[in-house]
Amino acid sequence: MNDVDFRKMLNAHCLMQAGCYVSDIETAPDGGRYLWSNAIPEPGFNVGVETTDLAWVRATSARRGRLPALLVNQNRDGDGDALGAHPDLQAAFPTRWMLGDCRDVQAPVMPEGLTLATEAAAAPGEGYLSVCGGLYDDVGVNAIAEAVFLPVLRDARPVEGVETRHLTVSADGVPVACASVYRAGWLAGLYNVGSLATRRGHGLGALVTRAAMASARQAGAETVMLQCVAGGHVERLYAGLGFTVAASPTLMVFSHGDASAG
């Protein structure tokens, strides 16, 4: 498997999602970046990366109408400990950036009653989107996904140098699981993996992940990267499928405070 560090993964993420989740990128004074989503307000989509300049991030996020947030990689960002003890820190979410070798992955055999459809397009179809709108037990959370996330996916546009594939698993014709593969050269990104809340616990997440890795291999990728919350069942799922942790940055969310104070 190719050697991929956090910066390579971050650069690939910015490229792969330039037509979807990443609307704009600003450069920080210390060389870092601020990734911004026009439609999605959550901190994970509006965040300073490879920078510890909190004052600049505060000012930049304020212009965008967003909460100040930093994705801090403790192995690289020397001020990570200080930021973790900052009095204006509101919440911290450990994450995992993981890599998987897809060179020998074979497409899984679909169990009886299940079918797999692959769309080679920037925007997925309505079957795929119906899964994205039913991932949670909470009807209110699904309504937020329908109102905020799904329009972004519907409006996704092609990006030069990126091949996109959206996979949908259906049970007796009803979409029940989905995943997306964004390939740039030998590296592919795995996004939007999930299954309907009503079908959770049937192995659909693992099934569609294996199908996505096989699709990435067929498209010419050798390595697949992904991001997930640290320490939960999702990380365990991916670890069980052969993914290993390449970086463990923490998403830190701050109050607005004084943009000049840092």
C-alpha positions, -999 to 999 in steps of 0.1 A, spaced: 0 0 0 13 35 -9 27 56 19 0 83 27 4 108 54 -22 132 68 -13 160 44 -17 138 14 -50 126 28 -61 162 34 -51 174 0 -70 145 -16 -100 152 5 -101 188 -6 -98 178 -42 -124 150 -41 -150 171 -22 -145 203 -42 -176 196 -61 -197 187 -31 -189 194 6 -160 218 1 -173 251 -13 -141 272 -8 -107 271 8 -89 301 24 -52 301 32 -42 310 68 -12 333 76 8 303 89 1 283 57 -28 263 70 -63 263 54 -99 270 63 -123 246 46 -158 260 41 -192 246 31 -217 271 17 -247 249 26 -237 228 57 -232 248 89 -217 220 111 -181 226 123 -168 194 107 -174 210 73 -162 245 83 -129 241 99 -93 253 101 -67 226 92 -29 225 95 -32 258 115 -33 267 152 -41 304 145 -73 305 164 -77 343 160 -76 340 122 -100 310 122 -123 330 145 -123 360 121 -127 338 90 -155 317 105 -173 348 117 -174 361 81 -189 329 70 -214 328 99 -199 297 114 -186 285 147 -148 286 151 -134 251 147 -100 235 142 -90 200 132 -58 196 152 -33 168 144 -14 163 176 15 147 158 21 179 137 4 209 154 27 218 182 1 239 200 -25 212 201 -21 207 239 -26 244 245 -57 245 223 -71 215 242 -68 235 274 -81 268 259 -109 284 281 -131 290 250 -130 253 239 -166 242 238 -162 206 226 -136 182 213 -143 152 190 -114 127 183 -115 114 148 -97 87 128 -83 91 93 -79 55 80 -64 37 50 -72 4 34 -55 -16 7 -80 -24 -21 -56 -40 -46 -68 -75 -39 -104 -68 -29 -130 -87 -49 -166 -76 -53 -187 -93 -27 -214 -118 -38 -248 -102 -31 -269 -124 -8 -303 -135 -21 -327 -106 -24 -300 -80 -25 -288 -61 -56 -261 -36 -62 -263 -6 -85 -234 18 -93 -238 53 -107 -208 69 -124 -219 105 -119 -211 135 -97 -246 135 -81 -263 103 -69 -298 93 -78 -329 94 -57 -326 57 -46 -292 65 -30 -305 97 -15 -335 79 0 -310 59 21 -292 91 32 -325 105 44 -333 75 66 -300 67 84 -312 77 119 -338 65 143 -347 101 151 -372 114 126 -361 150 133 -324 142 125 -335 126 92 -355 157 84 -323 178 89 -304 155 66 -332 158 40 -332 196 43 -294 203 46 -273 174 33 -293 159 5 -295 191 -16 -257 194 -15 -254 158 -29 -281 165 -55 -262 196 -66 -227 180 -67 -207 188 -98 -178 171 -115 -142 178 -105 -114 175 -130 -91 146 -121 -118 129 -99 -139 99 -108 -170 95 -87 -191 64 -82 -222 61 -60 -232 26 -49 -267 16 -37 -277 -18 -23 -313 -26 -26 -334 -53 -9 -362 -66 -31 -360 -33 -50 -360 -10 -20 -327 9 -14 -312 0 20 -275 9 20 -252 33 2 -216 44 -2 -196 68 -25 -161 64 -40 -141 94 -52 -109 84 -70 -80 106 -78 -52 86 -93 -42 56 -71 -60 70 -41 -98 68 -35 -119 84 -8 -148 65 8 -178 87 19 -214 85 29 -214 49 40 -246 39 57 -277 18 59 -313 26 67 -319 27 105 -346 1 100 -321 -23 85 -292 -18 109 -275 -49 123 -278 -69 91 -242 -64 79 -251 -40 52 -225 -14 62 -197 -40 58 -212 -53 26 -215 -19 8 -180 -10 21 -165 -41 5 -184 -33 -27 -171 2 -27 -135 -9 -22 -139 -33 -51 -153 -5 -72 -123 17 -63 -99 -11 -74 -118 -15 -106 -115 22 -112 -77 20 -108 -72 29 -71 -48 10 -49 -55 27 -15 -88 38 0 -90 65 27 -119 75 50 -127 96 81 -148 85 110 -154 92 147 -128 76 170 -136 47 193 -170 38 181 -186 9 162 -179 25 129 -141 25 135 -143 -11 147 -162 -20 115 -135 -5 93 -107 -20 113 -124 -54 108 -123 -48 71 -86 -41 71 -84 -4 75 -56 10 97 -53 44 114 -31 69 96 -38 100 116 -60 109 147 -68 146 145 -92 161 170 -121 184 159 -121 213 184 -150 237 185 -146 271 202 -169 299 212 -167 330 191 -149 349 218 -126 378 207 -112 372 172 -81 393 181 -74 374 213 -67 340 198 
